[in-house]
Amino acid sequence: MGTRGGPAWLLPVFVLLLVNDVSAAEVQSWRVSGDLRFGWYADERRTRTGEKQRNDEGRMRLRAALDGDLGGGWSARGRLAATAGTDTAPDRFYLRFDAPTRSGAALGDATLDQLYLRQQRGDWRVTIGRFSSGFDLVGVAGKALDRKPASNVAITWTDGLHVERRLNAGWRAHAILQYQDSDGLGQSTQAPLDYSRGDSRVGTWFALVAEPTGVFEQRSLSVTWMPDTLAARGVANPSRKNYVALDGKLALVWPLGEGGMRLVVGGEVGYAPNRPLHGALTTGGTGRADGWAWQISANLYDIAPGHNLGLVHGRADAGWLLSPDYRANDKLSEVRYQWRFHPAWSMEARYRIREEREVPASARRERQDRDVYLRFTWRF
């Protein structure tokens, strides 16, 4: 079991201590659930020198969860997650606070991506431990500029405390206190965010999220605050700044005809007031990077029963460092088709183009990635 990134094995011990006073008679029920996702993935990269690099492989992810009602409004959940590829068998299990890559677990890894206690009482809900967090922009592609649950076959996690409260007029308030280990997070972020300083141990995320009503399918406002994590002049420089990010989402829905088809159009905008200098990101440039990010999405649901089609386009400036879907200094265009042909089964096909926006002076051309996949998901 890997332990780099702190004594993460204390997490299950902590949860067990919290439930120690709950007798077996109070446990009302235990349920097993999960999902299996597998498919074929192919990508092609044209590098800054004009060379082409190609790769294709099969990938899969298995997640199996155990949920229990403990009585008194308490519940518990644990989930094992594992990934594999045609050239990468599952060969490493660990429990640690930091993921081995900036985007989460590596292919072939297995870990517990959820292990938490939850208290539901009236308008309040409190989750403590390891959990999934984030809200996608509504759409077939389901992308996000800031926090996002693990997408595709990725494995990510959040360690900390999540407090929710139902407000008046159909709104919910969210507050997350996230533990940030000196070696990194389980949540996806990008360089030059760095967590080695002692004052960066706790990050926060606050949001107001509206329930769907009428034409409004989604409305939310959020702010992320990560103290002493931004290496604005590069990780080698000892100075650090607070990283702050503001984000808003809006999606509207309209019925089309009598057959149940719906049009959903959404948009998301983010801004980071504190950004790194260009010199911290590339070998050229000394000005401060821009901090905007945005995406727009248009979707047709139930073109025929269970058939959905979505288009999404967006970009992130070099100073936006929180998105698992949009790399900093990239623009993205994607079309995705989804077929839910059974209550437990779905199929998705995607074609995506990602292009570098600002190119270093030493580069011949921008980097460009094209990828396609065909995947199936079974939920049990």
VEXDREN-2710 file (C-alpha; in Angstrom, 1 decimal):
% VEXDREN-2710
k/r/px/py/pz
1/MET/0.0/0.0/0.0
2/GLY/1.4/3.4/-1.0
3/THR/1.7/6.0/1.8
4/ARG/3.5/8.9/0.1
5/GLY/1.7/12.1/0.6
6/GLY/1.0/11.6/4.3
7/PRO/-0.6/8.9/6.5
8/ALA/-3.7/8.5/4.4
9/TRP/-4.3/5.1/6.2
10/LEU/-5.6/7.2/9.1
11/LEU/-8.7/8.1/7.0
12/PRO/-10.5/4.7/7.4
13/VAL/-9.3/4.5/11.1
14/PHE/-10.9/7.9/11.7
15/VAL/-14.2/6.8/10.1
16/LEU/-14.2/3.6/12.1
17/LEU/-13.8/5.6/15.3
18/LEU/-16.7/7.8/14.4
19/VAL/-19.0/4.9/13.9
20/ASN/-17.8/2.9/16.9
21/ASP/-20.8/3.8/19.0
22/VAL/-23.3/2.6/16.4
23/SER/-24.5/-0.9/17.3
24/ALA/-25.2/-3.5/14.6
25/ALA/-28.9/-3.3/15.4
26/GLU/-28.9/0.4/14.3
27/VAL/-27.6/-0.4/10.8
28/GLN/-30.8/-0.6/8.8
29/SER/-29.5/-1.8/5.5
30/TRP/-26.4/-2.2/3.4
31/ARG/-26.4/-1.9/-0.4
32/VAL/-23.9/-2.7/-3.1
33/SER/-23.7/-0.6/-6.2
34/GLY/-21.2/0.5/-8.8
35/ASP/-20.4/0.9/-12.5
36/LEU/-18.1/-0.6/-15.1
37/ARG/-16.9/1.5/-18.0
38/PHE/-14.9/0.3/-20.9
39/GLY/-14.1/1.3/-24.4
40/TRP/-11.7/2.0/-27.2
41/TYR/-9.7/5.3/-27.1
42/ALA/-7.5/6.8/-29.9
43/ASP/-5.6/10.1/-30.0
44/GLU/-3.2/11.9/-32.2
45/ARG/-0.9/14.8/-31.3
46/ARG/0.8/17.2/-33.6
47/THR/3.7/18.7/-31.6
48/ARG/5.1/22.2/-31.7
49/THR/7.8/20.9/-34.1
50/GLY/5.1/19.5/-36.5
51/GLU/5.7/15.8/-35.6
52/LYS/2.8/13.4/-35.2
53/GLN/2.3/11.1/-32.3
54/ARG/-0.5/8.5/-32.2
55/ASN/-1.8/6.1/-29.6
56/ASP/-4.9/3.8/-29.3
57/GLU/-5.8/1.3/-26.6
58/GLY/-8.7/-0.2/-24.7
59/ARG/-9.3/1.2/-21.2
60/MET/-11.7/0.4/-18.4
61/ARG/-12.6/1.5/-14.9
62/LEU/-14.5/-0.5/-12.2
63/ARG/-16.1/1.2/-9.2
64/ALA/-17.8/-0.9/-6.5
65/ALA/-19.5/0.9/-3.5
66/LEU/-21.0/-0.2/-0.2
67/ASP/-23.6/2.0/1.4
68/GLY/-25.1/1.7/4.9
69/ASP/-27.8/3.5/6.9
70/LEU/-26.6/3.8/10.4
71/GLY/-29.7/5.3/12.0
72/GLY/-30.2/8.7/13.5
73/GLY/-29.8/10.4/10.1
74/TRP/-26.3/8.9/9.7
75/SER/-25.0/7.0/6.7
76/ALA/-21.7/5.6/5.5
77/ARG/-20.2/4.9/2.1
78/GLY/-17.0/3.3/0.8
79/ARG/-16.0/2.8/-2.8
80/LEU/-13.2/0.9/-4.4
81/ALA/-12.1/2.2/-7.8
82/ALA/-9.6/0.6/-10.3
83/THR/-8.5/1.3/-13.8
84/ALA/-6.7/-0.8/-16.5
85/GLY/-5.7/-0.7/-20.1
86/THR/-4.9/-3.2/-22.8
87/ASP/-1.2/-2.6/-22.0
88/THR/-1.6/-1.8/-18.4
89/ALA/-3.0/-4.3/-15.9
90/PRO/-4.2/-3.2/-12.4
91/ASP/-1.0/-3.7/-10.4
92/ARG/-0.9/-1.0/-7.8
93/PHE/-3.2/-0.3/-4.8
94/TYR/-2.6/2.6/-2.5
95/LEU/-4.4/4.9/0.0
96/ARG/-2.9/8.4/0.0
97/PHE/-4.0/12.0/0.0
98/ASP/-2.2/13.1/-3.2
99/ALA/-2.9/11.5/-6.6
100/PRO/0.2/10.4/-8.5
101/THR/-0.7/12.7/-11.5
102/ARG/-2.2/16.1/-11.8
103/SER/-5.4/14.6/-13.3
104/GLY/-5.8/11.8/-10.6
105/ALA/-4.9/8.2/-10.4
106/ALA/-2.7/6.7/-13.2
107/LEU/-3.9/3.9/-15.5
108/GLY/-3.5/0.6/-13.7
109/ASP/-4.0/2.1/-10.2
110/ALA/-6.6/1.0/-7.6
111/THR/-7.6/3.0/-4.5
112/LEU/-10.6/4.0/-2.3
113/ASP/-12.0/7.1/-4.0
114/GLN/-14.9/7.4/-1.4
115/LEU/-14.9/6.7/2.3
116/TYR/-17.2/9.0/4.3
117/LEU/-19.8/9.5/6.9
118/ARG/-22.9/11.6/6.2
119/GLN/-25.4/13.2/8.5
120/GLN/-28.8/14.3/7.0
121/ARG/-30.9/16.4/9.4
122/GLY/-33.6/18.8/8.2
123/ASP/-32.2/21.3/5.7
124/TRP/-28.6/20.4/6.6
125/ARG/-26.3/17.7/5.2
126/VAL/-22.8/17.2/6.4
127/THR/-20.2/14.8/4.7
128/ILE/-16.8/14.1/6.3
129/GLY/-14.0/11.9/5.0
130/ARG/-13.2/11.2/1.3
131/PHE/-15.9/12.0/-1.2
132/SER/-16.6/13.2/-4.8
133/SER/-17.3/16.9/-5.3
134/GLY/-18.1/19.2/-8.1
135/PHE/-20.8/20.3/-10.5
136/ASP/-20.6/19.9/-14.3
137/LEU/-22.3/22.3/-16.7
138/VAL/-25.5/20.5/-17.7
139/GLY/-25.0/18.8/-21.1
140/VAL/-24.3/15.5/-22.8
141/ALA/-20.6/16.1/-22.5
142/GLY/-20.8/17.3/-18.9
143/LYS/-17.7/19.4/-18.6
144/ALA/-16.6/21.8/-15.8
145/LEU/-14.2/24.7/-15.4
146/ASP/-13.6/24.2/-11.7
147/ARG/-14.5/21.2/-9.5
148/LYS/-15.6/18.1/-11.2
149/PRO/-16.3/14.5/-10.3
150/ALA/-14.1/11.9/-12.0
151/SER/-14.9/11.8/-15.7
152/ASN/-14.3/9.2/-18.4
153/VAL/-12.1/6.5/-16.7
154/ALA/-10.4/8.8/-14.3
155/ILE/-10.2/8.4/-10.5
156/THR/-10.2/11.5/-8.3
157/TRP/-11.2/12.4/-4.8
158/THR/-11.6/15.1/-2.2
159/ASP/-10.5/14.7/1.4
160/GLY/-12.3/17.0/3.9
161/LEU/-15.6/18.4/5.0
162/HIS/-18.7/19.2/2.8
163/VAL/-21.5/21.2/4.4
164/GLU/-24.8/21.8/2.5
165/ARG/-27.9/23.7/3.5
166/ARG/-31.2/24.1/1.7
167/LEU/-32.2/27.7/1.4
168/ASN/-35.4/29.5/0.5
169/ALA/-36.6/29.8/-3.1
170/GLY/-35.0/26.5/-4.2
171/TRP/-31.3/27.3/-3.6
172/ARG/-28.7/25.3/-1.8
173/ALA/-25.5/26.6/-0.2
174/HIS/-22.3/24.5/-0.3
175/ALA/-19.1/24.9/1.6
176/ILE/-16.1/22.5/1.2
177/LEU/-13.0/22.5/3.4
178/GLN/-10.4/20.4/1.5
179/TYR/-7.2/19.0/3.0
180/GLN/-4.3/19.8/0.7
181/ASP/-1.3/17.6/1.3
182/SER/2.2/19.0/0.7
183/ASP/2.6/16.6/-2.2
184/GLY/-0.7/17.5/-3.9
185/LEU/-4.4/16.7/-4.1
186/GLY/-6.7/13.9/-5.2
187/GLN/-8.6/16.6/-7.1
188/SER/-7.5/17.7/-10.6
189/THR/-5.5/21.0/-10.7
190/GLN/-2.7/22.3/-12.9
191/ALA/0.8/23.8/-12.6
192/PRO/2.1/26.1/-11.2
193/LEU/-0.2/25.5/-8.3
194/ASP/2.0/24.1/-5.5
195/TYR/1.0/22.8/-2.0
196/SER/4.4/22.5/-0.4
197/ARG/4.0/25.5/1.9
198/GLY/2.6/25.0/5.4
199/ASP/-0.1/27.6/5.0
200/SER/-1.6/25.8/2.1
201/ARG/-3.0/22.8/4.0
202/VAL/-6.7/23.8/3.7
203/GLY/-8.4/25.0/0.6
204/THR/-12.1/26.2/0.4
205/TRP/-14.9/26.1/-2.1
206/PHE/-18.2/28.0/-1.6
207/ALA/-21.2/27.8/-3.9
208/LEU/-24.9/28.7/-4.3
209/VAL/-26.7/26.2/-6.5
210/ALA/-30.3/26.5/-7.6
211/GLU/-32.7/23.5/-8.2
212/PRO/-34.1/23.2/-11.7
213/THR/-37.3/25.2/-12.2
214/GLY/-39.2/26.3/-15.3
215/VAL/-36.8/27.2/-18.1
216/PHE/-33.8/27.3/-15.8
217/GLU/-32.1/23.9/-15.8
218/GLN/-29.1/25.1/-13.9
219/ARG/-27.8/28.2/-12.1
220/SER/-24.8/28.4/-9.8
221/LEU/-22.2/30.8/-8.5
222/SER/-19.0/29.6/-6.8
223/VAL/-15.6/30.8/-5.4
224/THR/-12.5/28.8/-4.8
225/TRP/-9.8/30.0/-2.4
226/MET/-6.4/28.1/-2.1
227/PRO/-4.1/30.0/0.3
228/ASP/-0.3/30.2/-0.6
229/THR/-0.5/27.8/-3.5
230/LEU/0.2/29.9/-6.6
231/ALA/3.8/29.9/-7.6
232/ALA/3.4/33.0/-9.7
233/ARG/7.1/33.1/-10.6
234/GLY/7.6/29.4/-10.9
235/VAL/7.9/26.5/-8.4
236/ALA/11.6/27.2/-7.9
237/ASN/10.9/30.7/-6.6
238/PRO/10.0/30.6/-2.9
239/SER/7.2/33.3/-3.1
240/ARG/3.6/32.1/-3.1
241/LYS/0.2/33.8/-3.6
242/ASN/-3.4/32.9/-2.8
243/TYR/-5.2/31.4/-5.8
244/VAL/-8.7/32.6/-6.1
245/ALA/-11.2/31.6/-8.8
246/LEU/-14.8/32.8/-9.5
247/ASP/-17.2/30.7/-11.5
248/GLY/-20.8/30.9/-12.8
249/LYS/-23.0/28.5/-14.6
250/LEU/-26.3/28.9/-16.4
251/ALA/-28.3/26.4/-18.5
252/LEU/-31.8/26.8/-20.0
253/VAL/-34.1/24.1/-21.3
254/TRP/-37.0/24.2/-23.9
255/PRO/-39.3/21.3/-25.0
256/LEU/-39.4/20.7/-28.7
257/GLY/-42.5/19.2/-30.1
258/GLU/-44.7/16.4/-28.7
259/GLY/-42.1/13.6/-28.7
260/GLY/-40.3/14.6/-25.6
261/MET/-37.2/16.1/-27.3
262/ARG/-35.6/18.9/-25.3
263/LEU/-33.0/21.6/-26.2
264/VAL/-30.6/22.5/-23.4
265/VAL/-28.2/25.4/-23.9
266/GLY/-25.7/26.3/-21.2
267/GLY/-22.7/28.5/-20.5
268/GLU/-20.0/28.8/-17.9
269/VAL/-17.6/31.6/-17.2
270/GLY/-14.6/31.7/-14.8
271/TYR/-12.1/34.3/-13.7
272/ALA/-8.9/34.1/-11.6
273/PRO/-7.7/37.5/-10.4
274/ASN/-4.3/36.1/-9.3
275/ARG/-2.4/34.5/-12.1
276/PRO/1.1/33.3/-12.8
277/LEU/3.6/35.2/-14.9
278/HIS/4.2/33.8/-18.4
279/GLY/7.8/33.0/-17.3
280/ALA/6.4/30.5/-14.8
281/LEU/4.6/28.6/-17.6
282/THR/7.0/28.8/-20.5
283/THR/10.5/29.9/-21.3
284/GLY/9.3/33.1/-22.9
285/GLY/7.3/36.1/-21.8
286/THR/7.3/37.9/-18.5
287/GLY/3.8/39.4/-18.4
288/ARG/1.0/38.1/-16.3
289/ALA/-1.1/35.3/-17.9
290/ASP/-4.7/36.0/-18.5
291/GLY/-7.2/34.4/-16.1
292/TRP/-10.4/33.9/-18.0
293/ALA/-12.1/30.6/-18.9
294/TRP/-15.5/29.9/-20.6
295/GLN/-17.5/27.3/-22.3
296/ILE/-20.8/27.1/-24.2
297/SER/-22.9/23.9/-24.8
298/ALA/-25.9/23.1/-27.0
299/ASN/-27.7/19.7/-26.5
300/LEU/-30.6/17.8/-27.9
301/TYR/-32.0/15.2/-25.5
302/ASP/-34.3/12.4/-26.6
303/ILE/-34.0/13.0/-30.4
304/ALA/-35.4/9.5/-30.3
305/PRO/-36.0/7.8/-26.9
306/GLY/-32.6/7.5/-25.2
307/HIS/-30.6/9.2/-28.0
308/ASN/-28.8/12.5/-27.0
309/LEU/-26.4/14.7/-28.9
310/GLY/-24.2/17.5/-27.5
311/LEU/-21.8/20.2/-28.8
312/VAL/-19.4/22.1/-26.6
313/HIS/-16.8/24.7/-27.2
314/GLY/-14.6/26.6/-24.8
315/ARG/-11.2/27.8/-23.8
316/ALA/-9.1/28.5/-20.8
317/ASP/-6.4/31.1/-20.5
318/ALA/-3.0/30.3/-19.1
319/GLY/-4.0/31.6/-15.6
320/TRP/-7.0/29.3/-15.2
321/LEU/-5.6/26.2/-13.3
322/LEU/-8.6/24.3/-12.0
323/SER/-10.3/22.5/-14.8
324/PRO/-9.9/18.7/-15.5
325/ASP/-11.5/19.2/-18.9
326/TYR/-9.8/22.4/-20.2
327/ARG/-6.0/22.6/-20.0
328/ALA/-4.6/26.0/-19.3
329/ASN/-3.8/28.0/-22.5
330/ASP/-6.0/25.7/-24.6
331/LYS/-9.3/25.9/-26.6
332/LEU/-11.5/22.9/-27.0
333/SER/-14.3/21.8/-29.4
334/GLU/-16.2/18.5/-28.9
335/VAL/-19.2/16.6/-30.3
336/ARG/-20.7/13.7/-28.3
337/TYR/-23.4/11.2/-29.0
338/GLN/-25.0/9.2/-26.2
339/TRP/-27.4/6.3/-26.4
340/ARG/-29.1/5.0/-23.2
341/PHE/-30.4/1.7/-24.7
342/HIS/-31.1/0.1/-21.3
343/PRO/-31.8/1.3/-17.8
344/ALA/-28.4/0.0/-16.7
345/TRP/-26.4/0.5/-20.0
346/SER/-25.3/3.4/-22.1
347/MET/-23.0/4.0/-25.0
348/GLU/-21.1/7.2/-25.8
349/ALA/-19.0/8.3/-28.8
350/ARG/-16.9/11.4/-28.8
351/TYR/-14.7/13.4/-31.2
352/ARG/-12.6/16.2/-29.7
353/ILE/-10.1/18.8/-30.8
354/ARG/-7.8/20.7/-28.4
355/GLU/-5.4/23.4/-29.6
356/GLU/-2.9/25.5/-27.8
357/ARG/-3.8/29.2/-27.8
358/GLU/-0.5/31.1/-27.1
359/VAL/2.6/29.6/-28.5
360/PRO/6.1/30.1/-27.0
361/ALA/8.4/32.2/-29.2
362/SER/10.7/29.2/-29.6
363/ALA/8.0/27.0/-31.0
364/ARG/7.3/26.4/-34.7
365/ARG/3.5/26.0/-34.3
366/GLU/0.8/25.4/-31.7
367/ARG/0.3/22.0/-30.2
368/GLN/-2.9/20.2/-31.4
369/ASP/-4.6/17.1/-30.1
370/ARG/-7.4/15.1/-31.7
371/ASP/-9.1/12.2/-30.0
372/VAL/-12.0/9.9/-30.4
373/TYR/-13.5/7.2/-28.2
374/LEU/-16.4/4.7/-28.2
375/ARG/-17.2/3.5/-24.7
376/PHE/-19.9/1.6/-22.8
377/THR/-21.0/2.0/-19.2
378/TRP/-22.9/-0.5/-17.0
379/ARG/-24.4/0.6/-13.7
380/PHE/-25.4/-2.0/-11.1
END
